[in-house]
Amino acid sequence: MRTLTHLDEFPEEGAVIGRLLLAYGELEWTLSLCLSAVLDDETEKERQDRAARTFYRMRGEEFRIVVADSLMRDKFKKAGLEPPYSEFVADLGYCKTIRNQYAHSHWITSDEGRLCFFSFEEGAKKGGEFTMTSRPLDLPLLKRQELYFNFVWVGLMLLYRRYEHFMGRHDERLWDFPKKLDRPPLFVESNA
């Protein structure tokens, strides 16, 4: 029996796409930890509770990032963490773009036997008639995107730990930020 999407023909790709969709929630949670670090509640649990309640009452990924950023940016800057903070928040926005293109899409197998998707958001943002463009994917690109999500998660977690250290709440070893990864493409170029 055929499943709802064409991903049954591409089980490895489907598994990576599923992990990317799930991993975005972990990235958001880690951003909420960064938000908890800048709050002034007495205990870590109280800070994390308030951050989670604030963060998850907001609807929509973009709104969460923008509001959290407005609450955190100056604090991270005062802690001397502004350059990596800005980079990792921007990188999180790129992960959101990757996540959304897969979460809001239609999947097909091309005539050439390639996995492709049509992004609903891309079609809706264009002026004029609603049209969608077939975007091919392959396993190497999906693995690069997954590696990038992990890079962003590590960076956000280190921001949280470094801010906690700056506030004198943790004295554990401070790890270096990971080497910057180039953003992977959103899809395989058609002429590739």
Secondary structure, DSSP 8 states (H G I E B T S, - for coil): ---SSGGGG-HHHHHHHHHHHHHHHHHHHHHHHHHHHH---SSHHHHHHHHHHHHHHS-SHHHHHHHHHHHHHHHHHHTT-HHHHHHHHHHHHHHHHHHHHHHTEEEEE-TTS-EEEEEHHHHHHSSSS----EEEE-HHHHHHHHHHHHHHHHHHHHHHHHHHHHTTS--S-------------SS--TT-
